[in-house]
Amino acid sequence: MALHTPHRAPEAVADPANPAAWDARRRSRRGWTITVFLLVLMMISWADKAILGIVAVPIMRDLGITPQQFGLLGSAVFILFGVAQLAAAPIANKVSSKWILLVLCLVWSVAQVPIFVFASLPALWFSRLLLGAGEGPLAPITMHAVYKWFPSRKQATPAALASSGVTLGIVVFAPVLAWITAEFGWKSTFIFLALIGVVWAAFWVFVGKEGPYTSMRAEREIEGTAAAADVDEQALAAADQQVSYWRSFATPSWLLSVLAAFLAYWTFTVAMTWLPAYFEKVMGMSTQQAGSLIALPAIWGALATVGLSWLTELLAARGIRSRYSRGLVLGGTALFSGVMVLAGTMADQPWLAIVCFMFGFGTAPSIFALTYLVVAETTSIGQRGAILQISNAILTSGGLLAPAIVGFLVGAAASPAAGYESAFLLTGAMMLGIGVLSVLFINQQRDRKRLGLDV
């Protein structure tokens, strides 16, 4: 059997600054460094979003905010979330991810300033709107940036690690923010988050760099998986062709995976916005206890995100089609999340409810990384950045609706406990339903053939 050595394009060899010209070990090391930095950025992003839930009770008390007003405020961060992603979609394929991510992080830091300067409901609204505009494009740009540092067969685990920042940010920052709130007042937490963002941006200027895996052809050349004579040119041409976005959106795989992520976003946003208040109002805990306890579903979410994505990679390495290694895992995850939220809502013992909520609410964010993998299969690599942005704009709208709807359910109920029960039952039932549909109907191989991406 002939041995093939990695092939590099002439321009890559001529430019030592191009990662395509590096040896595999150096390229992998830089890719993992980028991944860790993006993990930290995702952690900061979700600390920014979770802070409102952690300081919910003192903010409502000090500023005289009703549950309905607070629910709308919780949704405010998502009002411009999708708009910003749609605006970023055409930019994502053309502008370096390094500079987009730098600008986004600085916008978040600026967004914290009005809260500790003015400390009023209008200031909170302005801050959350600006924060949403800055954070909207983050997740798809992060996934696109990570994917460009690893070949297709090795993308799931690093992408999941970066995506786990959704929950790790809460694990790491929730106890810290709860302690700062208890010791120095809730306004101090926003100062802390603004400074953290500036520090990350300063380091990223020197560390950030674009990866070389920009097409299937580039991947073949870098990896040396086949000599030029052995490459199926027809298959490469099909995989890298332009596909109408509307045709991608019409596939069952895209529709169901994005809807599953929409409901997962709904579920996790409910937890981050309302679960600390539920622990205080219904279970009688202190602000610091409730803020720290929210770390439990976040810890499980981080483990589930990395573990499930590692599982998809392991299954793929054993030759199992992505319909099962990704689609079936995604659907099963949504189903499990819904069942556990329902179980927690109906539990008689507080400790049992906490355990079930840990698994139910905590499992939801692991669906994000799985959805990005499925969505990426419904288009070409060259169009991936834009379709991830558009997909994320739709799925994150779950965060726009959930806090406000829960706020009205809690405010209109005969008691807070009854309102939370209605909200959690609705959330769990929707997750269970989309899990069943995803298990049955997500099929990327069928959809890629219909799109002409596979021959």
C-alpha positions as MATLAB code, in Angstrom:
seq = 'MALHTPHRAPEAVADPANPAAWDARRRSRRGWTITVFLLVLMMISWADKAILGIVAVPIMRDLGITPQQFGLLGSAVFILFGVAQLAAAPIANKVSSKWILLVLCLVWSVAQVPIFVFASLPALWFSRLLLGAGEGPLAPITMHAVYKWFPSRKQATPAALASSGVTLGIVVFAPVLAWITAEFGWKSTFIFLALIGVVWAAFWVFVGKEGPYTSMRAEREIEGTAAAADVDEQALAAADQQVSYWRSFATPSWLLSVLAAFLAYWTFTVAMTWLPAYFEKVMGMSTQQAGSLIALPAIWGALATVGLSWLTELLAARGIRSRYSRGLVLGGTALFSGVMVLAGTMADQPWLAIVCFMFGFGTAPSIFALTYLVVAETTSIGQRGAILQISNAILTSGGLLAPAIVGFLVGAAASPAAGYESAFLLTGAMMLGIGVLSVLFINQQRDRKRLGLDV';
ca = [
       0.000    0.000    0.000;
       1.376    3.378   -0.958;
       1.961    5.845    1.799;
       0.756    9.409    1.230;
       2.529   12.338    2.838;
       0.602   15.501    3.663;
       0.243   17.704    0.618;
       0.388   21.468    0.914;
      -0.589   24.028   -1.666;
       2.368   26.010   -3.085;
       1.119   29.237   -1.592;
       0.953   27.612    1.871;
       4.564   26.464    1.633;
       5.650   29.929    0.507;
       4.008   31.607    3.479;
       5.199   30.273    6.878;
       2.599   32.476    8.608;
      -0.139   30.386    6.989;
      -1.205   27.548    9.364;
      -1.654   25.290    6.317;
       2.146   25.236    6.025;
       2.689   24.199    9.657;
       3.296   20.659   10.802;
       0.278   18.839   12.236;
       1.439   19.112   15.851;
       1.926   22.883   15.741;
      -1.385   23.377   13.957;
      -3.245   21.208   16.490;
      -1.604   22.984   19.429;
      -2.646   26.397   18.097;
      -6.137   25.120   17.348;
      -6.626   23.948   20.928;
      -5.251   27.249   22.244;
      -7.813   29.120   20.153;
     -10.508   26.752   21.400;
      -9.666   27.425   25.052;
      -9.745   31.192   24.490;
     -13.129   30.890   22.814;
     -14.329   28.715   25.696;
     -13.463   31.557   28.088;
     -15.236   34.049   25.821;
     -18.385   31.926   25.845;
     -18.134   31.724   29.640;
     -18.024   35.522   29.900;
     -20.959   35.803   27.501;
     -23.176   33.540   29.569;
     -22.119   35.140   32.821;
     -23.343   38.407   31.271;
     -26.720   36.827   30.539;
     -27.061   34.851   33.791;
     -26.270   37.818   36.037;
     -29.825   39.148   35.779;
     -31.249   35.952   37.271;
     -28.669   35.886   40.062;
     -29.487   39.435   41.199;
     -33.218   39.170   40.388;
     -34.608   39.531   43.914;
     -32.468   42.505   45.062;
     -32.974   44.305   41.743;
     -36.765   43.853   41.849;
     -36.783   44.970   45.483;
     -34.517   48.033   45.082;
     -35.992   49.295   41.799;
     -39.623   48.313   42.467;
     -39.842   45.983   39.462;
     -42.830   43.606   39.151;
     -42.489   39.972   37.958;
     -44.063   40.941   34.614;
     -41.581   43.807   34.153;
     -38.684   41.581   35.160;
     -39.803   38.894   32.698;
     -39.803   41.434   29.871;
     -36.402   42.680   31.028;
     -35.111   39.107   30.915;
     -36.243   38.920   27.289;
     -34.715   42.299   26.410;
     -31.259   40.833   25.778;
     -32.765   38.745   22.960;
     -34.687   41.525   21.181;
     -31.667   42.499   19.047;
     -30.031   39.076   19.382;
     -31.479   37.669   16.156;
     -31.291   40.990   14.285;
     -27.560   41.210   15.009;
     -27.037   37.647   13.778;
     -28.871   38.295   10.525;
     -26.774   41.432   10.036;
     -23.618   39.425   10.723;
     -24.530   36.572    8.334;
     -23.075   38.124    5.149;
     -20.051   39.359    7.117;
     -19.266   35.965    8.677;
     -18.061   34.462    5.381;
     -15.894   37.458    4.471;
     -14.379   39.057    7.596;
     -11.825   37.397    9.879;
     -13.453   35.769   12.912;
     -10.634   37.180   15.057;
     -11.723   40.790   14.585;
     -15.456   40.076   14.769;
     -14.995   38.348   18.137;
     -12.807   41.183   19.457;
     -15.437   43.809   18.626;
     -18.236   41.724   20.146;
     -16.415   41.313   23.457;
     -15.722   45.031   23.761;
     -19.383   45.813   23.068;
     -20.382   43.590   26.013;
     -18.082   45.469   28.353;
     -19.466   48.835   27.262;
     -23.006   47.492   27.738;
     -22.428   47.041   31.499;
     -21.577   50.705   32.113;
     -25.107   52.243   32.191;
     -26.242   49.841   34.928;
     -23.733   50.823   37.590;
     -23.727   54.496   36.531;
     -27.504   55.081   36.518;
     -28.995   52.001   38.301;
     -32.513   52.393   36.908;
     -35.001   50.369   34.886;
     -34.340   52.387   31.662;
     -30.587   51.843   32.152;
     -31.171   48.109   32.553;
     -33.218   48.061   29.352;
     -30.580   49.957   27.369;
     -27.819   47.738   28.729;
     -29.606   44.471   27.937;
     -30.508   45.618   24.427;
     -26.895   46.553   23.671;
     -25.656   43.352   25.269;
     -27.960   41.312   23.043;
     -26.760   43.091   19.917;
     -23.174   42.329   20.891;
     -23.696   38.737   21.966;
     -26.071   37.617   19.213;
     -23.454   36.618   16.614;
     -21.100   34.996   19.154;
     -21.987   31.286   19.118;
     -22.028   30.727   15.333;
     -18.873   32.817   14.828;
     -17.201   30.796   17.585;
     -18.210   27.474   16.005;
     -17.099   28.675   12.555;
     -13.744   29.770   14.005;
     -13.187   26.452   15.801;
     -14.205   24.372   12.776;
     -11.531   26.116   10.699;
      -8.783   24.748   12.975;
      -9.715   21.060   12.769;
     -10.544   18.547    9.998;
     -14.162   17.408    9.770;
     -13.650   14.146   11.646;
     -12.121   15.972   14.642;
     -14.396   19.010   14.960;
     -17.043   17.748   17.383;
     -14.992   17.665   20.602;
     -13.227   21.072   20.311;
     -16.485   22.680   19.187;
     -18.249   21.136   22.168;
     -15.536   22.366   24.524;
     -16.005   25.924   23.271;
     -19.788   25.533   23.423;
     -19.580   24.262   27.009;
     -18.758   27.833   27.975;
     -22.549   28.278   27.973;
     -22.673   26.286   31.191;
     -19.126   26.591   32.523;
     -19.564   30.352   32.591;
     -22.339   29.870   35.092;
     -20.433   27.190   37.040;
     -17.426   29.469   37.461;
     -19.068   32.884   37.695;
     -22.409   32.230   39.444;
     -20.908   31.620   42.917;
     -18.529   34.556   42.418;
     -21.307   36.889   41.282;
     -23.571   35.736   44.121;
     -20.767   36.447   46.621;
     -20.061   39.891   45.112;
     -23.779   40.692   45.298;
     -23.979   39.676   48.960;
     -20.803   41.504   49.986;
     -20.720   44.622   47.789;
     -24.204   45.020   46.311;
     -25.678   43.977   42.960;
     -24.216   46.926   40.995;
     -20.681   45.715   41.701;
     -21.300   42.529   39.712;
     -21.741   44.513   36.505;
     -18.456   46.359   37.089;
     -16.720   43.007   37.511;
     -18.105   41.646   34.225;
     -17.108   44.772   32.297;
     -13.485   44.441   33.472;
     -13.319   40.722   32.647;
     -14.354   41.450   29.049;
     -11.664   44.079   28.577;
      -8.965   41.733   29.891;
      -9.988   38.951   27.478;
      -9.979   41.344   24.517;
      -6.441   42.508   25.344;
      -5.101   38.928   25.256;
      -7.086   37.989   22.133;
      -5.373   40.678   20.042;
      -2.146   38.659   20.282;
      -3.550   35.098   20.341;
      -6.385   35.152   17.785;
      -5.744   33.734   14.302;
      -7.747   32.159   11.459;
      -7.548   28.430   10.838;
      -6.683   26.862    7.460;
      -9.585   24.411    6.970;
     -11.656   26.639    4.707;
     -13.017   24.045    2.229;
     -13.148   20.300    1.645;
     -10.374   20.670   -0.941;
      -8.169   22.563    1.531;
      -8.801   19.851    4.115;
      -7.750   17.117    1.674;
      -4.574   19.014    0.769;
      -3.576   19.715    4.368;
      -4.400   16.281    5.741;
      -2.990   14.357    2.794;
      -5.864   11.888    3.060;
      -5.587   11.117   -0.639;
      -3.056   11.816   -3.377;
      -4.193   14.232   -6.066;
      -4.791   11.390   -8.522;
      -6.949    9.527   -6.031;
      -9.239   12.419   -5.121;
     -12.788   12.096   -6.395;
     -13.074   15.496   -8.076;
     -16.794   15.099   -8.583;
     -17.356   14.513   -4.866;
     -15.164   17.486   -3.916;
     -16.947   19.752   -6.385;
     -20.321   18.659   -4.990;
     -19.309   19.198   -1.352;
     -17.972   22.720   -2.026;
     -20.744   23.961   -4.327;
     -23.067   26.854   -3.539;
     -26.461   25.775   -2.212;
     -29.539   27.947   -1.878;
     -30.074   28.775    1.796;
     -33.804   28.252    1.362;
     -33.205   24.683    0.149;
     -31.075   24.008    3.226;
     -33.744   25.482    5.507;
     -36.396   23.250    3.925;
     -34.660   19.996    4.910;
     -36.142   18.051    7.852;
     -32.652   17.847    9.409;
     -32.266   21.636    9.503;
     -35.849   22.303   10.610;
     -35.921   19.801   13.453;
     -32.412   20.434   14.765;
     -32.993   24.209   14.868;
     -36.407   23.758   16.514;
     -34.819   21.462   19.103;
     -32.173   24.099   19.804;
     -34.879   26.812   19.940;
     -36.648   24.887   22.712;
     -33.326   24.083   24.395;
     -32.578   27.812   24.432;
     -36.042   28.409   25.850;
     -35.429   25.804   28.559;
     -32.010   27.012   29.627;
     -33.042   30.684   29.547;
     -35.972   29.868   31.832;
     -33.505   28.261   34.232;
     -31.011   31.127   34.166;
     -33.649   33.867   34.481;
     -36.196   32.306   36.832;
     -34.744   29.285   38.650;
     -32.790   31.375   41.227;
     -35.974   33.336   41.998;
     -37.870   30.028   42.247;
     -35.331   28.755   44.784;
     -35.790   31.934   46.827;
     -39.544   32.494   46.575;
     -40.802   28.899   46.606;
     -38.041   26.970   48.386;
     -37.120   29.749   50.827;
     -33.388   29.990   50.094;
     -31.192   33.084   50.411;
     -29.937   35.061   47.385;
     -26.429   33.629   47.770;
     -27.715   30.061   48.137;
     -29.992   30.374   45.109;
     -27.266   31.991   43.006;
     -24.833   29.226   43.888;
     -27.357   26.426   43.398;
     -27.917   27.446   39.779;
     -24.389   26.151   39.177;
     -25.665   22.547   39.507;
     -27.488   22.378   36.143;
     -24.602   24.330   34.647;
     -22.035   21.782   35.856;
     -24.082   18.940   34.422;
     -24.580   20.924   31.202;
     -20.835   21.311   30.713;
     -20.273   17.587   31.221;
     -23.155   16.688   28.907;
     -22.015   19.091   26.174;
     -18.488   17.704   25.981;
     -19.509   14.108   26.691;
     -22.241   13.915   24.045;
     -20.081   15.580   21.385;
     -17.256   13.193   22.229;
     -19.780   10.369   21.801;
     -20.716   11.630   18.323;
     -17.018   11.660   17.368;
     -16.517    8.147   18.731;
     -19.536    6.807   16.846;
     -18.392    8.505   13.631;
     -14.897    7.013   14.020;
     -16.535    3.580   14.127;
     -18.222    4.198   10.794;
     -21.703    5.029   12.073;
     -23.502    7.516    9.835;
     -24.112   11.002   11.209;
     -27.859   10.413   11.005;
     -27.340    8.251   14.083;
     -24.105    9.600   15.576;
     -25.430   13.174   15.551;
     -29.162   13.173   14.751;
     -30.198   10.338   17.039;
     -28.012   11.644   19.859;
     -29.559   15.110   19.470;
     -33.124   13.787   19.565;
     -32.464   11.503   22.502;
     -30.886   14.363   24.424;
     -33.935   16.602   23.922;
     -36.253   13.794   24.979;
     -34.277   13.171   28.178;
     -34.214   16.890   29.022;
     -37.985   17.174   28.690;
     -38.676   14.090   30.804;
     -36.443   15.346   33.631;
     -37.975   18.845   33.692;
     -41.426   17.258   33.945;
     -40.228   14.903   36.693;
     -38.762   17.802   38.684;
     -41.994   19.783   38.407;
     -44.039   16.888   39.771;
     -41.533   15.825   42.475;
     -42.771   15.864   46.071;
     -39.395   16.368   47.758;
     -37.300   19.552   47.276;
     -34.046   17.591   46.964;
     -35.568   15.380   44.248;
     -36.842   18.418   42.361;
     -33.356   19.969   42.485;
     -31.766   16.770   41.131;
     -34.306   16.442   38.311;
     -33.963   20.122   37.402;
     -30.191   19.715   37.352;
     -30.509   17.020   34.677;
     -33.481   18.555   32.874;
     -32.433   22.192   32.601;
     -28.729   21.298   32.523;
     -29.012   18.883   29.591;
     -30.687   21.469   27.332;
     -27.570   23.523   26.401;
     -25.722   20.395   25.218;
     -28.152   20.421   22.287;
     -26.583   23.619   20.916;
     -23.282   22.001   19.900;
     -25.108   19.015   18.380;
     -27.389   21.325   16.403;
     -24.448   23.262   14.963;
     -22.947   19.977   13.732;
     -26.198   18.937   12.042;
     -26.812   22.394   10.549;
     -23.258   22.480    9.150;
     -24.046   19.307    7.193;
     -26.888   21.008    5.320;
     -24.574   23.380    3.430;
     -21.020   23.741    2.103;
     -18.046   24.890    4.190;
     -17.857   28.158    2.239;
     -21.442   29.007    3.228;
     -21.243   27.583    6.738;
     -20.574   30.861    8.559;
     -23.691   32.522    7.155;
     -26.032   29.570    7.648;
     -24.843   29.150   11.241;
     -25.592   32.833   11.879;
     -29.082   32.600   10.369;
     -29.814   29.354   12.213;
     -28.621   30.820   15.493;
     -30.751   33.930   14.979;
     -33.807   31.688   14.847;
     -32.949   29.264   17.639;
     -31.919   31.982   20.104;
     -35.334   33.629   19.746;
     -36.387   31.020   22.302;
     -34.551   33.205   24.797;
     -36.610   36.206   23.698;
     -39.946   34.536   24.388;
     -39.281   32.340   27.413;
     -38.508   34.863   30.214;
     -41.435   37.104   29.303;
     -43.954   34.246   29.055;
     -42.797   32.770   32.356;
     -43.026   36.229   33.940;
     -46.672   36.576   32.903;
     -47.474   33.019   34.019;
     -45.942   33.676   37.453;
     -47.498   37.123   37.805;
     -50.997   35.986   36.792;
     -51.076   32.776   38.836;
     -52.875   32.389   42.160;
     -49.456   31.866   43.792;
     -45.814   31.944   42.644;
     -45.595   28.165   43.099;
     -48.571   27.605   40.757;
     -47.082   29.961   38.165;
     -43.712   28.218   38.175;
     -45.406   24.819   37.919;
     -47.316   25.877   34.789;
     -44.170   27.308   33.195;
     -42.041   24.249   33.925;
     -44.730   21.799   32.725;
     -45.009   23.696   29.429;
     -41.232   23.709   29.015;
     -40.791   20.009   29.712;
     -43.649   18.934   27.425;
     -42.279   20.899   24.470;
     -38.787   19.442   24.910;
     -40.153   15.906   25.103;
     -42.179   16.402   21.903;
     -39.317   17.770   19.794;
     -37.079   14.980   21.053;
     -39.425   12.335   19.670;
     -39.715   14.091   16.286;
     -35.942   14.559   16.010;
     -35.242   10.893   16.722;
     -37.642    9.879   13.970;
     -36.948   12.352   11.167;
     -33.430   13.892   11.268;
     -31.461   12.302    8.404;
     -28.493   14.308    7.093;
     -27.354   11.785    4.479;
     -30.741   11.835    2.771;
     -30.898   15.628    2.882;
     -27.330   16.130    1.576;
     -28.113   13.973   -1.442;
     -31.257   15.984   -2.137;
     -29.186   19.170   -1.955;
     -26.542   17.758   -4.306;
     -23.778   17.962   -1.680;
     -23.154   14.210   -1.828;
     -22.860   12.136   -4.985;
];
